[in-house]
């Protein structure tokens, strides 16, 4: 009976070692799977962030182009207004210069 008890203890120890080895292997496998999933998730997030950044850059460029066109139009309008005012004033200035040069008041 002692031999059988010793054999049973030995078998139990062997099974326990095997269970520990299997648990360790399963833990390592789970860690590797988690690391792989984590890497895939990060890559997907980076890809999505790049897409969103491209969209936002496109929107910003479009807004900047609209603003630039508006400023350009406004500047052109102001220049045209100033030219028109200068043209209107030119006759008066010439007449005033003639008066001063010719001594007429």
C-alpha positions as semicolon CSV with decimal commas, in nm:
position;residue;x (nm);y (nm);z (nm)
1;X;0,000;0,000;0,000
2;X;0,286;0,239;0,066
3;X;0,410;0,175;-0,285
4;X;0,069;0,256;-0,424
5;X;0,049;0,570;-0,213
6;X;0,393;0,679;-0,328
7;X;0,293;0,609;-0,688
8;X;-0,029;0,806;-0,643
9;X;0,167;1,099;-0,496
10;X;0,418;1,081;-0,782
11;X;0,136;1,072;-1,036
12;X;-0,033;1,366;-0,864
13;X;0,293;1,563;-0,865
14;X;0,343;1,483;-1,235
15;X;-0,011;1,591;-1,315
16;X;0,039;1,909;-1,113
17;X;0,362;1,989;-1,300
18;X;0,187;1,924;-1,631
19;X;-0,102;2,145;-1,525
20;X;0,142;2,423;-1,428
21;X;0,327;2,389;-1,761
22;X;-0,002;2,394;-1,953
23;X;-0,122;2,695;-1,755
24;X;0,206;2,875;-1,821
25;X;0,186;2,794;-2,194
26;X;-0,177;2,906;-2,205
27;X;-0,084;3,229;-2,026
28;X;0,197;3,296;-2,273
29;X;-0,037;3,223;-2,563
30;X;-0,299;3,458;-2,419
31;X;-0,037;3,730;-2,372
32;X;0,084;3,686;-2,732
33;X;-0,275;3,702;-2,859
34;X;-0,343;4,012;-2,652
35;X;-0,025;4,177;-2,782
36;X;-0,120;4,097;-3,140
37;X;-0,473;4,229;-3,090
38;X;-0,334;4,540;-2,926
39;X;-0,098;4,600;-3,217
40;X;-0,380;4,555;-3,469
41;X;-0,601;4,794;-3,269
42;X;-0,326;5,057;-3,259
43;X;-0,264;5,023;-3,634
44;X;-0,636;5,054;-3,704
45;X;-0,660;5,361;-3,478
46;X;-0,363;5,523;-3,650
47;X;-0,513;5,450;-3,991
48;X;-0,848;5,598;-3,885
49;X;-0,677;5,903;-3,734
50;X;-0,489;5,961;-4,061
51;X;-0,813;5,941;-4,257
52;X;-0,979;6,192;-4,025
53;X;-0,674;6,419;-4,042
54;X;-0,684;6,411;-4,422
55;X;-1,053;6,501;-4,419
56;X;-0,993;6,785;-4,172
57;X;-0,699;6,913;-4,378
58;X;-0,918;6,908;-4,688
59;X;-1,189;7,103;-4,509
60;X;-0,933;7,350;-4,376
61;X;-0,787;7,399;-4,724
62;X;-1,133;7,457;-4,870
63;X;-1,214;7,708;-4,595
64;X;-0,881;7,884;-4,650
65;X;-0,944;7,899;-5,026
66;X;-1,290;8,048;-4,968
67;X;-1,151;8,302;-4,723
68;X;-0,867;8,388;-4,959
69;X;-1,109;8,435;-5,249
70;X;-1,330;8,656;-5,033
71;X;-1,037;8,869;-4,922
72;X;-0,914;8,892;-5,281
73;X;-1,259;9,007;-5,399
74;X;-1,283;9,254;-5,114
75;X;-0,940;9,394;-5,195
76;X;-1,025;9,424;-5,562
77;X;-1,353;9,597;-5,478
78;X;-1,171;9,841;-5,249
79;X;-0,908;9,911;-5,516
80;X;-1,181;9,974;-5,772
81;X;-1,359;10,207;-5,530
82;X;-1,036;10,397;-5,467
83;X;-0,967;10,424;-5,843
84;X;-1,316;10,553;-5,900
85;X;-1,278;10,810;-5,621
86;X;-0,940;10,915;-5,761
87;X;-1,087;10,949;-6,111
88;X;-1,370;11,162;-5,973
89;X;-1,125;11,382;-5,782
90;X;-0,876;11,414;-6,067
91;X;-1,078;11,678;-6,251
92;X;-1,115;11,888;-5,937
93;X;-0,743;11,859;-5,859
94;X;-0,645;11,960;-6,213
95;X;-0,875;12,261;-6,195
96;X;-0,731;12,364;-5,858
97;X;-0,376;12,329;-5,993
98;X;-0,467;12,547;-6,293
99;X;-0,605;12,812;-6,063
100;X;-0,291;12,808;-5,854
101;X;-0,056;12,809;-6,156
102;X;-0,250;13,069;-6,351
103;X;-0,320;13,273;-6,040
104;X;-0,692;13,256;-6,075
105;X;-0,905;13,238;-5,768
